[in-house]
Every structure is written in C-alpha cells, then in structure tokens.
Amino acid sequence: MQAAQLPDAAAPLDGLLLVDKPAGITSHDVVARVRRAVGKGTRVGHAGTLDPFATGLMLVLVGRGTRTSQFAMGLDKRYETLAQLGALSTTGDPEGEIVETGNVPASPLDLPTGEVTQVPPAYSAIKINGQRAYKLARAGQAVEVPERTVTVYDFQELERDGDRVRLAVHCSTGTYVRTLVADLGDGYCLELRRTSIGPWSIDDAAPIDAFGTREDVAARLWPLDRALGFLPTVHLAPAHARAIHHGRRVALEELAQEVPLDVPVLLVDDAGAIAVGQADGARLSAVVGFRA
C-alpha cells in the first residue's frame, strides 16, 4: 500500500504515518522527531508504544489524526521475536541482568493460545501512576504491575538453532511478548519486532530518518479516510454531512445505507472524512469530529 501524496506540502497535515522504529530509542523520541519535522502548530502523537529495545511498526498520528488514537489502539498486533532459552533476564530482554540456568525446553514448545492471563514486566512502557514502569524500575523503585487477560490468536515456532528460537505471535492489544516468552520457562527476548497493527504492515513503513522535513511527512501521510478504512464506512449526503459536522444527530431512517449499531463507524462525504460516529437504534451521531 502507498499513501496518497498531498498536492501542497504546506497544507494542514492530518492523518497517519507508518514508522519503522529502530532499537535504542523510545516511542516518545519517535514522536518528537516527527514533531520537529512538521513544525509548530501541528499536533503529533502515537497509537501504542514500543519498548526502547524493540523495533518495528509504530502508528504516528498527525494533526486531527491524533483524535483517532482510541480507535487505532484497540487493533490486534503481530510480532516476531528471537528468544534465548536456558537463561533468565531481569528485564526480559538483553538489557537486564542475565542468569544462565541451562533449563532448555525441547521443541515443539508449548505455545499458549486463546485467553492468557499475564503480568506485564516491570521493565515495560506501561504507565504506573502516570510514569513509565521501566523508568521507575531502573530508578530502583518497586513496581507492581496489575495482572491482565489478553488474547493470543496464533503462536508459532518459526525456526530453531540450539537454545535460540524464533517465534511469531498474533495477539490482542496489550499483550507483552516478553512475558509470553518468560512464561514458557527459562527464556527471554533477544530481539522483538512488531510486524503489523491491524491492517497495517511493517512492509509499508519508513525508517524514522525518512521524516526529516514537513514535505517528507506530507509525502507519506495517510489521509484520515484511508487511515480509518478498517472501520465500517458510511457515506453521507451533503445535508446529513452538514448536520453531523455541526453536532446534530441524524435519523437512521433518513440514510441511504444501513448503519451498524453500537460500534464506531467512519462517516465520509465526497470531500473525505467527517467524523467517527456511532448509531443507537434510532439516530447516528458523531463521537469524534474532524472538521472543527
């Protein structure tokens, strides 16, 4: 997939960037570099962090695209990891204190799928009282991360070389692959790469160095109607588009197409995205607008 190039790079920037994050920097660093490229006056955010040692796909939100994070955050993810067996790490990755145990499970590994209960690692990007857990842990503070239930749709052993194994994971948002690996027995992640988020693939992403200027961002920006294409789409007539734009609700019986109930839907007209809306049994209303 290729993003549509804007005709005027000086025009307002609203949409989504697919960034291939390198190891060694934080998700905040990625956002900061894009923010410097677009300049003052344009908001920049992201739809999900990656731990500093991890690489791969990040969704960076620009302009009114920052209003879409609640919808993109819930998308499922795919990862590949190279795991070291027979050893433990205090952080679940190469940055921690490593203890070799020699306890190396044989293949095929018992890889869990379905609903999985896990406790995310203390050295993770999850926020505890407004601060990243890994910052608290590295400062020597005790970190208690609450237990959570996630869904693992697919978990496969791709290849193995002695006590190292490459794994592929397809999981719900909020899943910690380092915890999945640690829970297999004695093991930790040597490498971790996010390869997809919902419909977006790492194959469509660009390295952070590709976003040095505002023009670079404009050339690779996915406009809102395409960025939210994973939502059911409802095309509105001009009168209904104006009503939604001005915060009014529209009776479902007036619309030319059926609208799914109680789920987010993308509302568009011939000019592009108007809002994300939601319908109850009788009316359609905007949840997040893009033209105000």
N, C-alpha and C positions, 0 to 999 in steps of 0.2 A: 504494500500500500504506500502511496505517496501523498503527502499533504499538498493542498492547493496553494500555490504561491499568491500572495496578496499583490494586487497591482500597484499599491502605493505603500512602501515600507514605513512612511511617516504617519500612516493612518493609525487609529486606535488599534491596539493589539488585544484580541480576546480569543482565547482558545486553549489548546493543549499542545505541549511538547513531549516527545518521547526521547528521553535522555538515557544513555548508557553510562551509569555511574561507575567510576573506577574505584579500586580499593584505596583505602587510606584517607578518604575524606568523608565528611558527614553529609547527610541529606540537606542539612541547613547550608552547608558550603555550596552545594549544587544550586539551591535556590538563590543564594547570594550572588553567584556568578551570573545567573540569568538576569537577576535584578539589575546588576551593573550594566549588562548589555542593553536592556530596554530603556534604562534611564529613569529619572524621577517622574512620578505621576502615574506609573503603571504598577498595579499590584501583582505580586508573584507569590505562589505557594506551591504545595505539592499534595498528592493524594496517596500518602503512605511512605513511611521511612524505610531506609535500608541501613543496617548496622554499618559502622565505618569499614570493617574488614570485607564486607560483602560487595559484590559488583552486580551490574545488570540494570534492568529496566526500572526507571522512575517516571511517573507521570507528573510533569511540572505544569502548573496551571497559571495562566497569564490573563491579566485584566479581569473581565467578567467571568472568565473561566474559573477563577477562584471560588465562585459561587457554586460550583458543581462538585466540590470535594466530597460532600456527603453521599453522592451517588456513585462516584468512582471508587471510594474507599471500600465499598462492600463487594467489589468484584473478586472472583477467585484468582489464585496465583499459581504459577508453575516455577519450580526451582530445579537446578542441578547442583549437587554437592559432591565433593570428593571427601570421603570420610577416612580418618585414620582409626583403625581398630587396635585393641590391645593397649590403650592408653586413655587417660582422662585429662581434661583441661579445666581449670577453674573458671574459664570464661566460655568454654565450649568451642573455642577456636584457637589458632596458633598464638594469639597474643597472651594467653593465660599461662599459669604455672602448669607444666606438663608432668604427669606421673605415669610412667610405663608400668602396666600391670601384667602384660603377657596373656591376658584373657581375650583370645581372638575367636569369636564365634565363626562357625563354618557356614558356608553357603549351601543352599539358599537361606538367606537371612529371613527371620520372621518379621515382616514389614506390615505394620498395622494399617488397616483402612477402616472407613466408617467414622463414627463419632469417637474422638480421642480426648481424654482429659489430660491436660498438661499444665505444668507450672513454668511460665517463661523464665529464662535465665536472668539472674541479677544483672549480668553484663549484657543488657539489651537496650534498645531505643525506646522501650515502653516508658510512659511517664508515670512517676510516683510523686504525688503532691506537687505536680507542675514541673518536675525536673526529670531529666532522662535517668533511667535506672543505672546505666553504665557510668554516668558521671558520679552518682552517689557511691556506687560500689568502689570505683577507683579512688575515691576520697576516703575510703576506709569505713564508710557508714554501713550499718546493717540494712539490707534491703529485703523487704518482704513483698514478693510479687504474688498477687492473687491468682488462684487456680482458675482455669478457663476450659471450656469444652469447644473443640474445633472439629472440623470435618476433613478427613483425608480421603479424597476421591480415588487417587491412584498413587501407588508407591512401588517403584520398580528398581531392581538391581541391574544397572546397565553393563558394567564390566568390573572385573576384579583382578588385582595384581597383588597376591600375598595378603598382607594386612591392610591394604588400601582398597577401597571400593567406591565406585561412582554410582550415585543414586539419583533418580528422578522422582519428584514429588509434585502432585497436583492437589491443592488444598484450598480450604476456605481462607478468607481474610483473617488475620490474627494468629495464624499458625506459626510457631517457631521451629524451623527445621533443625536448629542446633539441639533443641530439646528432643525432637524425634530421634535424632542420631544418638544422643546420650542415653535415651531410654531403651535403645537396642541392647545395651550392655556397656562394655568399656569402649567408648569411641568418642571422637569429636570431629568437627568440621575443619578440614584443611582449607577448603575453598567453598564458597557459596555464591551462586549466581542466579538471579531472578530472570527467567526467560520469557515470561508473559504475565500480563494482567488482563483478565477478561479477554476481549478480542485483540488486544494489542500485543505484538511480538517484539522481542529484542531485535529481530531482523530489520524492523522499521525504525529503530532508534539511532541516534547520532551521538558520538562522544561529546563530552562537555566542552571540549575545545572548539567544537563546531559552532558554538553560540557566543562568539566574541563581540558581535555588534547587533544593533537593533535590526539591521537588514537581514542578518543571519537568522534571527528569531522569526522574523516575518516570513522568510522563505520556507521555514519548516513548521509553521504553525498550523495545527488542525483547527478549522473554524468550529464554532460551537455546535452547529447542526450535525457535523460529521463526528465530532468528538463524543457526542452523546447518542450516536447512532445505535448503541446497544440497548437503548430504551425503546419501548413501543412508540411509534411516531404518529401524531395526529396533525393533519394538515387543515388549517383553519381558513375560512373565507375572510375577506377583509373586515367585515363588520364584527365578526367574532374575535379576530385578532386584535382589533382596537379595544374591544371590551376587556379582554384578558390583559392587554397592555396597561389599561387604566384601573386594574384591580377589581373588575367586576366579574361575577360568575356567569357562566353560560349554561343554559338548559341543555341537557344531553339530547333531548328530542329535536332540538334545532340543528344538530350537527349532521353532516352528510355521511359520517362513518361511525362505526361502533367504537366506543372507548372502553378499554379495560378498567375495571373498578378497583379502587383502593390500592393502586400501585402507581409509581411515578411514570409519567408519560412525557415525551418531548413534544412541545407544541411549536409548530412552524407555519410560516406562510411563504410566499414566493421570495421574500427577502431574506429568509433564513430563520434562525432560532428566535422564538419569542420568549419562552419560559419553559420550565419544567412544571407540569401541572398534575393534578390528581382529581379523580372523579369519585363522588359518592353515588348513591343510587339515582340522583336526580340532576346534579349540576357538576360542571367542570370549573375548577378554579386554579389559579397559579400558586405554586409553592415557592418557586424562585424565579424572579424575572430577570431578563437580560437587556431590556431596552430603557430602563430608568437610570 
